[in-house]
Amino acid sequence: MILTVLADENIPAVEAYFGGFATVRRAAGRTLERAQLDGVDVLLVRSVTRVDEALLRDSAVRFVGTATSGFDHIDLEYLTQHAIGFAHAPGSNANSVAEYVLAAIAAIDDQLERLLAGGSIGIIGYGVIGRVVAARFTALGIHCRVYDPWLAADTIPHCAALEEVLACDVVSLHAQLTTAQPWPSFHLLGPRELGLLRSDTLLINASRGPVIDNVALLHHLEAVPDQPVVLDVWEGEPVVRPALLDRVALGTAHIAGYSLDGKLQATRMLCDAAKQCLGLAGAAQSRNELPMAAIQAPARLAGAGLVRSLLQNRYDIVQDDALLREAVAAEPSAAPSGAGFDALRKGYRERRELAGSPVYGLESQEQRALAHALGCETVDGRAQV
């Protein structure tokens, strides 16, 4: 029996992974409607699609998968009540997000130098992504403080109170969005918490927009204009407040986890889960190993200079910032639709991860150790052009 899969138009390689046992249809995730689910067995979405009774009522959908780590856009209770299988893709984009955070730090003033010279990073949220972020910074020798009240303190290395985390040199948010008590992450950072930040602390949000009260953040930045802030996610996206974008150091269109490697991993994970849920024989085809372009490290670079060079070889965060500012400026101020924001995500360029990349030309143990901490493989000799 051939199944029918309806997939968000921005999830890659669905045809390659599901094509052997299903017909694949595509749809725009943000405008998906119930009528489009007629005859659909498997629904694959991203965070822009709310999956609940209004969307699924009286449909034949038997499995829902989201190509994201978080699933606050999914009504799990409804799925359970109607025996609809579910899977998400935890960790598929974790390397991508970790490298985004590093790229943001490396792009702003001397933030990277300060961290490598004994600074500290506070991490809010210790799920799959938070753990990878913490591991990457720990490998670089940077002290981490972690806040996640939903987990037992003895399961979190360097567990700290929220106030201690906010006192770090960099604060990076990776919490799932929830309104559940007793520790809702919705507006976790409001006026009081933002007021605890030092004026030179770099604040990064690559989780969900409403984890920070964006109105409070705007007021805070009006009062503390030199506070460095990087936002990849926005309360109310795809519409971005121009006044807030004007005041952040870097702003991007919810693309922190958008590496090609992470996207393909998510599709494979959903295919595996769908086959298991629906009782189909065999696993998903093995992930196609995309060859990594070799990196020839610049001679004599070390420390922050080497880390910055390797990061920039794979990802230019400043380019994404410029693209978002251009898209928001083109929106009609009276009735912004967020179309430019969505267009940036839909047409996002092919971005490869640094982790797993072969790096040539590193001679000292210090250089090699830094490359290994970033997940790279070090190779003797020179890269082949």
Legacy VTK file of the C-alpha trace (Angstrom):
# vtk DataFile Version 3.0
C-alpha trace
ASCII
DATASET POLYDATA
POINTS 385 float
0.000 0.000 0.000
1.381 3.383 -1.016
0.933 6.037 1.646
0.482 9.764 1.124
2.835 12.176 2.867
2.101 15.887 3.100
5.283 17.771 3.964
6.178 21.380 4.623
7.765 22.788 1.483
10.931 23.680 3.402
11.742 20.203 4.735
14.457 18.830 2.424
14.859 15.375 0.895
11.409 14.071 1.876
11.042 12.529 -1.573
14.410 10.785 -1.216
13.627 9.280 2.177
9.889 8.576 1.873
9.612 8.026 -1.887
10.112 4.266 -1.671
6.843 3.728 0.176
4.832 6.933 -0.203
3.621 9.628 -2.549
4.877 13.001 -1.354
2.918 16.236 -1.585
4.154 19.665 -0.512
2.451 22.623 1.163
3.284 25.982 2.707
3.517 25.307 6.426
2.338 28.650 7.744
-0.929 28.579 5.764
-1.713 24.860 5.991
-5.454 24.129 6.254
-7.616 21.113 7.066
-8.804 20.716 3.450
-5.245 19.970 2.360
-5.124 16.873 4.574
-7.703 14.868 2.629
-6.205 11.460 1.892
-3.039 12.195 3.872
-1.527 9.468 6.080
1.646 11.227 7.253
1.990 14.928 8.055
5.453 16.496 8.322
5.675 20.043 9.659
7.998 22.656 11.105
7.469 25.076 13.966
5.373 27.442 11.814
2.427 24.998 11.711
0.071 24.611 14.657
-1.059 20.965 14.740
-4.229 20.539 16.771
-7.873 19.516 16.520
-8.698 22.389 14.184
-6.194 21.076 11.651
-6.626 17.321 12.102
-10.334 16.881 12.871
-11.851 13.980 10.848
-8.648 13.511 8.854
-6.995 10.180 8.077
-3.607 11.290 9.385
-1.933 8.476 11.327
1.452 10.024 12.004
2.673 13.570 12.624
6.345 14.475 12.563
7.973 17.829 13.181
11.440 18.499 11.795
12.345 20.456 14.922
13.678 19.741 18.384
10.891 21.641 20.133
7.227 20.730 19.815
5.295 23.517 21.520
3.318 23.879 18.261
1.923 20.337 18.580
-1.165 19.406 20.631
0.221 16.148 22.003
-2.876 15.465 24.079
-5.053 15.488 20.960
-2.659 13.181 19.120
-2.649 10.717 22.012
-6.433 10.760 22.346
-6.808 9.913 18.660
-3.989 7.334 18.464
-1.964 9.450 16.059
1.742 8.673 16.146
4.205 11.477 16.760
7.913 12.161 16.489
10.179 15.177 16.612
13.855 15.519 15.764
15.693 16.283 19.008
19.324 17.091 18.461
19.169 17.081 14.677
20.083 20.762 14.552
22.071 20.928 17.790
25.469 21.331 16.108
24.022 24.013 13.859
22.660 25.989 16.817
25.894 25.624 18.780
27.878 26.963 15.832
25.399 29.829 15.435
25.967 30.824 19.064
29.731 30.670 18.591
29.495 32.683 15.369
27.437 35.348 17.133
29.972 35.623 19.933
32.873 35.759 17.474
31.197 38.526 15.465
30.664 40.982 18.314
33.565 43.069 19.604
35.985 41.075 21.793
33.366 38.738 23.280
35.206 35.611 22.108
38.545 36.833 23.444
36.945 37.528 26.833
35.449 34.055 27.045
38.687 32.300 26.090
40.561 34.423 28.641
38.546 33.078 31.562
35.025 34.310 30.922
31.818 32.380 31.501
28.694 31.542 29.532
25.289 31.034 31.110
23.038 28.508 29.379
19.291 28.523 30.002
17.716 25.200 29.053
19.569 21.882 29.240
17.712 19.801 26.695
19.424 18.172 23.737
20.530 21.475 22.199
21.554 23.033 25.506
23.723 20.002 26.260
25.515 20.217 22.914
26.077 23.952 23.369
27.466 23.381 26.867
29.712 20.564 25.651
31.135 22.722 22.861
32.023 25.577 25.199
33.392 23.223 27.848
35.651 21.654 25.209
36.968 25.137 24.455
37.850 25.560 28.126
35.085 28.093 28.782
33.283 27.885 32.121
29.554 27.156 31.825
26.734 27.808 34.263
23.453 26.074 33.481
19.885 26.809 34.561
17.063 24.335 33.965
14.618 24.011 36.875
12.800 21.101 35.232
15.814 18.824 35.729
17.301 17.488 38.947
20.277 19.628 39.948
22.574 16.605 40.263
22.002 15.772 36.568
23.292 19.158 35.378
27.023 19.895 35.407
27.656 23.401 36.740
23.999 23.822 37.738
23.256 27.375 38.876
20.397 29.632 39.870
18.921 31.900 37.215
20.488 34.955 38.858
23.940 33.323 38.668
23.461 32.478 35.002
22.415 36.039 34.219
25.652 37.263 35.832
27.801 35.514 33.187
29.648 37.269 30.370
27.374 35.640 27.778
23.832 34.325 28.308
22.438 31.923 25.691
18.812 30.729 25.711
17.880 27.185 24.655
14.716 26.542 26.648
11.629 24.916 25.198
8.635 27.230 25.194
6.082 26.262 27.824
3.453 27.886 30.000
3.408 24.894 32.360
3.800 25.527 36.059
5.776 25.819 38.222
8.514 27.011 35.840
7.004 28.466 32.668
9.552 29.606 30.100
7.088 32.024 28.500
8.514 35.485 29.244
11.162 33.847 31.410
13.226 36.970 30.889
11.112 40.004 31.700
11.909 43.441 33.122
13.347 42.094 36.394
15.611 39.502 34.767
16.814 41.842 32.021
17.661 44.360 34.713
20.043 41.839 36.295
22.269 41.741 33.204
25.518 43.677 33.230
25.545 46.264 30.465
28.333 44.391 28.656
26.759 40.919 28.931
25.923 39.440 25.526
22.377 38.017 25.413
21.561 35.438 22.708
18.154 33.887 22.034
18.095 30.923 19.650
15.217 29.071 21.329
11.734 30.577 20.936
10.859 34.257 20.692
8.454 34.492 23.665
11.054 33.130 26.095
12.037 36.802 26.263
9.328 39.413 26.741
10.119 41.383 23.582
8.329 44.535 24.724
10.330 44.482 27.948
13.496 43.854 25.929
12.797 46.860 23.719
12.292 49.070 26.765
15.472 47.657 28.308
17.511 48.426 25.189
16.107 51.941 25.085
17.432 52.392 28.625
20.674 50.417 28.092
21.478 50.999 24.395
24.944 49.426 24.593
23.625 46.031 25.782
24.723 43.540 23.085
21.806 41.312 22.053
21.521 38.683 19.314
18.051 37.447 18.369
17.346 34.581 15.993
13.773 34.223 17.245
11.140 36.889 17.764
7.906 37.185 19.671
5.201 37.449 17.010
7.347 36.159 14.153
7.284 36.193 11.181
6.543 39.858 11.911
9.569 41.546 13.479
9.339 44.829 15.362
11.579 47.256 13.415
12.309 49.215 16.600
13.643 46.090 18.294
15.655 45.004 15.261
17.215 48.477 15.149
18.516 48.028 18.695
19.949 44.503 18.600
23.543 43.858 17.599
22.569 41.005 15.273
19.172 39.767 14.128
18.398 36.718 12.001
15.271 34.998 10.675
14.985 31.905 12.911
17.736 30.099 11.023
20.159 29.135 13.811
19.389 25.457 13.276
19.182 25.686 9.499
22.362 23.893 8.459
21.900 21.449 5.580
23.415 18.701 7.722
20.869 19.251 10.480
17.918 19.412 8.087
18.812 16.107 6.438
19.315 14.469 9.811
15.825 15.607 10.872
14.215 14.168 7.737
15.953 10.836 8.269
14.851 10.723 11.911
11.216 11.369 10.940
11.339 8.685 8.267
12.671 6.153 10.774
9.943 7.074 13.255
7.139 6.987 10.678
8.153 3.526 9.482
8.293 2.203 13.014
4.940 3.758 13.935
3.167 2.478 10.833
4.704 -0.994 10.976
6.608 -0.708 7.721
9.536 -3.041 7.182
13.051 -1.680 7.013
14.629 1.505 8.240
15.080 4.737 6.383
17.834 4.703 3.818
21.169 5.607 5.319
21.850 9.290 5.383
23.752 10.372 2.305
27.155 11.426 3.531
27.737 14.780 1.915
31.429 15.414 1.387
32.836 18.187 3.547
35.030 20.742 1.834
38.471 20.852 3.396
39.644 23.953 5.238
43.194 25.244 4.924
43.850 27.005 8.217
45.551 30.400 7.964
49.181 30.259 8.987
50.154 31.298 12.507
46.598 31.949 13.731
45.885 30.781 17.265
43.416 31.337 20.078
40.376 33.456 19.296
41.754 34.325 15.860
41.842 30.671 14.822
38.405 29.910 16.261
36.920 32.931 14.498
38.553 32.019 11.190
37.264 28.435 11.279
33.737 29.548 12.177
33.631 32.162 9.428
34.819 29.599 6.895
31.485 27.828 7.250
29.048 30.538 8.333
28.733 34.309 7.939
26.184 35.464 10.525
26.629 39.100 9.488
25.211 38.219 6.063
22.057 36.806 7.655
21.726 39.937 9.788
21.923 42.163 6.711
19.345 40.067 4.858
16.832 40.308 7.699
17.258 44.074 8.036
16.692 44.450 4.305
13.565 42.257 4.430
12.055 44.093 7.403
12.778 47.490 5.852
10.862 46.422 2.734
7.710 45.587 4.736
4.861 48.132 4.718
4.994 49.748 8.144
1.203 50.014 8.448
0.497 46.322 7.881
3.629 44.148 7.987
3.012 40.528 6.991
6.350 38.907 7.711
6.536 37.699 4.110
10.171 38.689 3.838
11.020 36.771 7.022
9.379 33.627 5.646
11.035 34.115 2.263
14.464 34.183 3.909
13.747 30.858 5.597
12.260 29.263 2.488
15.125 30.341 0.251
17.880 29.859 2.798
21.260 29.137 1.293
23.056 25.812 1.677
24.995 26.115 4.912
27.301 23.340 6.047
28.378 22.683 9.610
31.925 23.135 10.817
31.785 19.950 12.897
33.286 17.073 10.951
35.212 19.323 8.577
38.810 18.324 7.763
41.257 21.098 8.657
44.769 21.232 7.246
47.766 23.302 8.220
47.543 23.186 12.011
50.989 22.596 13.432
50.828 23.243 17.166
49.029 21.193 19.796
47.133 24.312 20.860
45.819 24.854 17.334
44.765 21.227 16.971
43.079 21.212 20.365
40.965 24.226 19.430
39.960 22.650 16.113
39.019 19.404 17.860
36.970 21.367 20.400
34.969 22.758 17.474
34.340 19.228 16.207
36.810 19.402 13.326
39.172 16.696 12.118
42.798 17.764 11.802
44.802 16.489 8.847
48.508 16.778 8.090
49.700 18.452 4.915
47.841 20.946 2.756
44.253 20.863 1.530
43.769 19.839 -2.084
42.394 22.688 -4.176
LINES 1 386
385 0 1 2 3 4 5 6 7 8 9 10 11 12 13 14 15 16 17 18 19 20 21 22 23 24 25 26 27 28 29 30 31 32 33 34 35 36 37 38 39 40 41 42 43 44 45 46 47 48 49 50 51 52 53 54 55 56 57 58 59 60 61 62 63 64 65 66 67 68 69 70 71 72 73 74 75 76 77 78 79 80 81 82 83 84 85 86 87 88 89 90 91 92 93 94 95 96 97 98 99 100 101 102 103 104 105 106 107 108 109 110 111 112 113 114 115 116 117 118 119 120 121 122 123 124 125 126 127 128 129 130 131 132 133 134 135 136 137 138 139 140 141 142 143 144 145 146 147 148 149 150 151 152 153 154 155 156 157 158 159 160 161 162 163 164 165 166 167 168 169 170 171 172 173 174 175 176 177 178 179 180 181 182 183 184 185 186 187 188 189 190 191 192 193 194 195 196 197 198 199 200 201 202 203 204 205 206 207 208 209 210 211 212 213 214 215 216 217 218 219 220 221 222 223 224 225 226 227 228 229 230 231 232 233 234 235 236 237 238 239 240 241 242 243 244 245 246 247 248 249 250 251 252 253 254 255 256 257 258 259 260 261 262 263 264 265 266 267 268 269 270 271 272 273 274 275 276 277 278 279 280 281 282 283 284 285 286 287 288 289 290 291 292 293 294 295 296 297 298 299 300 301 302 303 304 305 306 307 308 309 310 311 312 313 314 315 316 317 318 319 320 321 322 323 324 325 326 327 328 329 330 331 332 333 334 335 336 337 338 339 340 341 342 343 344 345 346 347 348 349 350 351 352 353 354 355 356 357 358 359 360 361 362 363 364 365 366 367 368 369 370 371 372 373 374 375 376 377 378 379 380 381 382 383 384
